[in-house]
């Protein structure tokens, strides 16, 4: 049976519909999971923990996707700035999913906004506005990286990828204590973190799902998520309030 991966969605609003608020997930995320033998399942937008627990209890891993900014309700930035695309239901949902997944020892891969949610969920902060990190070409290898030599991610990827794509205007500020920085861009922006003790809990600021054909080595991140077996499962709620 193929591993099922829970994928978080963006919150969207369709004008002209009374029920126009809903969930959206870019196809590149699900295609990347399918490419390495997994089954993606999109989680609905909900704060109901019984629903979220059901997904975690029946999935083999969690993928946090990109999207809008995280509300200041959940962290205090060093400097406030104008933010956009905020949806506090999604924020609360994903913060809970991160904490509950780690308690279940589920593998977690966090992409772009995902690395930011991961950091906030574990007690870190964000740089609220970071200009110059949005490239109009989604798969352009334009952002030079320096990796920590003993990073598990770097070892998995093989020869350290010298450049990645970039499409964000926020980044990690104060790094949460459970996380370790393993890659930075040339201007010092944090591009990758690893959890210090979890078997597999990785965050990247770039978009590897858009690089699986341009730079196939990035498929290994998704293969690791899909093939990493979670520890013994518990069916009860993982708790951990937001």
C-alpha positions in Angstrom: 0.0 0.0 0.0 1.4 3.4 -1.0 2.1 5.9 1.8 -0.4 8.7 2.1 0.9 12.2 2.7 -1.3 14.9 4.3 -0.8 18.2 2.3 -1.9 21.6 3.7 -3.8 24.0 1.4 -3.9 27.7 0.8 -7.0 29.6 1.7 -8.7 31.2 -1.3 -11.8 33.4 -1.9 -13.8 33.2 -5.1 -15.7 36.4 -5.7 -19.4 36.1 -6.6 -20.0 32.9 -4.6 -21.6 32.8 -1.2 -19.5 29.7 -0.4 -16.4 31.1 -2.2 -14.0 30.6 0.7 -12.2 27.3 0.3 -8.9 25.4 -0.1 -6.5 25.4 -2.9 -3.3 23.4 -3.5 -0.9 23.9 -6.4 -0.6 20.8 -8.5 3.2 20.8 -8.3 3.1 19.7 -4.7 0.9 16.7 -5.3 2.8 15.8 -8.5 6.1 15.7 -6.6 4.6 13.3 -4.1 3.1 11.1 -6.8 6.4 11.1 -8.7 8.2 9.3 -5.8 5.4 6.8 -5.1 3.2 8.6 -2.5 -0.5 9.4 -2.4 -1.2 13.1 -1.7 -4.3 14.0 0.3 -5.3 17.6 0.7 -6.4 18.6 4.3 -9.5 20.8 4.5 -9.4 24.3 6.1 -10.5 23.6 9.6 -9.6 24.3 13.2 -11.4 21.1 14.4 -8.7 19.1 16.0 -10.7 15.8 15.8 -10.6 16.2 12.0 -6.9 17.1 11.9 -6.1 14.2 14.2 -7.9 11.9 11.9 -5.7 12.9 9.0 -2.5 12.6 11.1 -3.6 9.2 12.4 -4.1 7.9 8.9 -1.2 9.4 7.0 2.4 8.6 6.8 3.8 12.2 6.7 2.9 15.9 6.6 3.8 18.4 3.8 3.4 22.1 4.7 3.0 24.2 1.5 3.6 27.8 0.5 1.1 30.7 0.5 0.1 33.8 2.4 1.7 35.4 5.4 1.4 34.2 9.0 -0.6 36.5 11.2 1.1 38.6 13.9 -1.3 36.9 16.3 1.1 34.0 16.5 4.5 35.7 16.8 6.0 39.1 17.5 8.2 40.4 14.7 11.2 42.7 15.4 9.7 45.2 13.0 6.1 45.2 11.8 5.3 45.6 8.1 2.4 45.2 5.8 1.4 41.6 5.3 -0.9 39.9 2.9 -2.8 36.7 2.3 -3.4 36.2 6.0 -5.8 33.5 7.1 -5.8 32.7 10.8 -7.7 29.5 10.4 -4.9 28.2 8.2 -2.3 29.5 10.7 -3.9 27.9 13.7 -4.5 24.6 11.7 -0.9 24.3 10.5 0.6 25.3 13.9 -1.4 22.5 15.5 -0.5 20.0 12.7 3.2 20.7 13.2 3.1 20.1 16.9 0.8 17.1 16.7 2.8 15.5 13.9 6.1 15.9 15.9 4.4 14.3 18.9 3.4 11.4 16.7 7.0 11.2 15.2 5.6 11.7 11.7 8.0 12.9 9.0 7.5 16.6 8.1 8.6 18.6 5.1 7.9 22.3 5.2 8.2 24.4 2.1 8.4 28.3 1.8 5.6 29.5 4.1 5.8 26.0 5.6 9.3 26.6 7.0 8.0 29.9 8.5 5.0 28.1 10.1 7.3 25.4 11.4 9.5 28.1 13.0 6.6 29.9 14.6 5.0 26.7 15.8 8.2 25.8 17.7 8.6 29.3 19.2 10.6 31.3 16.6 9.8 34.6 14.8 9.8 35.9 11.2 11.2 38.8 9.2 7.9 40.3 8.2 9.1 41.9 4.9 12.1 40.9 2.9 12.4 42.5 -0.5 14.4 41.1 -3.4 13.6 37.4 -3.0 10.9 37.0 -5.6 12.0 35.7 -9.0 9.3 35.8 -11.7 10.5 32.4 -13.1 9.2 29.7 -10.7 12.0 27.2 -11.5 14.9 29.6 -12.0 18.1 28.4 -10.2 19.0 31.9 -9.1 19.7 32.0 -5.4 23.1 30.9 -4.3 23.3 28.7 -1.1 25.9 27.8 1.4 25.2 24.5 3.2 26.4 23.2 6.5 28.7 20.3 5.8 27.0 17.8 8.2 23.5 18.6 7.2 21.3 15.5 6.7 19.5 17.3 3.9 22.7 18.1 2.1 23.9 14.5 2.4 20.6 13.3 1.0 20.8 15.6 -2.0 24.3 14.4 -2.8 26.6 17.1 -4.2 25.4 20.3 -2.4 23.0 22.2 -4.7 24.7 25.5 -5.3 21.6 27.4 -6.4 17.8 27.2 -5.8 14.7 29.1 -6.8 13.2 31.9 -4.8 9.7 33.2 -4.3 9.1 34.7 -0.9 9.0 38.1 0.9 9.2 36.8 4.5 11.9 34.6 6.1 13.0 33.2 9.5 14.0 35.7 12.1 14.8 34.3 15.6 15.2 30.6 15.0 13.2 28.2 17.3 15.3 26.4 19.8 14.5 22.8 18.4 15.7 23.9 14.9 19.2 24.1 13.4 20.1 26.3 10.4 21.7 24.2 7.7 21.7 26.5 4.6 21.7 30.3 3.9 21.6 32.4 0.8 24.5 34.7 -0.1 22.8 37.6 1.8 22.4 35.5 4.9 18.7 34.6 4.6 18.0 31.2 6.2 17.1 28.7 3.4 16.9 25.4 5.2 16.5 24.1 8.8 16.5 20.7 10.4 14.9 19.6 13.6 17.7 18.7 16.1 16.0 15.5 17.4 13.1 14.5 15.2 13.9 11.7 12.7 12.7 13.7 9.8 11.5 17.3 10.2 13.0 19.6 7.5 12.1 23.0 6.3 13.2 24.8 3.1 12.6 28.4 2.1 12.8 27.6 -1.6 10.4 25.5 -3.7 11.8 22.0 -4.4 8.4 20.9 -5.9 9.1 23.2 -8.8 12.6 21.8 -9.4 11.9 18.0 -9.6 12.5 18.1 -13.4 15.0 21.0 -13.6 17.2 19.6 -10.8 16.0 16.0 -10.2 18.1 15.6 -7.1 15.4 17.6 -5.3 13.0 14.6 -5.7 15.0 13.0 -2.9 13.4 15.4 -0.4 10.0 14.1 -1.3 11.2 10.5 -1.5 12.5 10.8 2.0 9.1 12.2 3.2 7.3 9.3 1.5 9.6 6.5 2.4 10.4 7.5 6.1 8.2 5.2 8.2 6.6 6.9 11.2 7.2 5.4 14.7 4.5 3.4 16.5 1.2 5.2 16.1 -1.2 6.3 18.7 -4.9 7.0 17.9 -5.5 9.5 20.6 -5.2 13.2 20.2 -1.7 14.6 20.3 -2.9 17.7 22.2 -0.7 20.8 22.3 -2.8 24.0 22.1 -2.0 26.8 19.8 
